[in-house]
Amino acid sequence: HNPFKSDVFSLGFCLLYAAALNFNLLYEIRDVKDMKIINIILRKHLKKNYSEKFITILGKMLELDENKRYDFPSLIS
């Protein structure tokens, strides 16, 4: 277990809330176990106001599989 990747996930949730200002969105994705569906939901709610790059990074931060999730150095590059 990499605790820093857990921190990235938590930061992703905070950014998601700040971007959408919508608690319902957090509840909508918290029980989803399929990253394809999570990415669809993110795009549905964020594409109007945010770049594709931001949405992609946010999706990598919220990746369910810790081995695929971004860590802090990955966020910089």
Buried (B, 14 or more C-beta within 10 A) or exposed (E): EEEEBEEBBEBBBEBBEEBBEEEEBEEBBEEBEEBEEBBEBBBEBBEEEBEEEBBEBBBBBBBEEEEEBBBEEEEEE
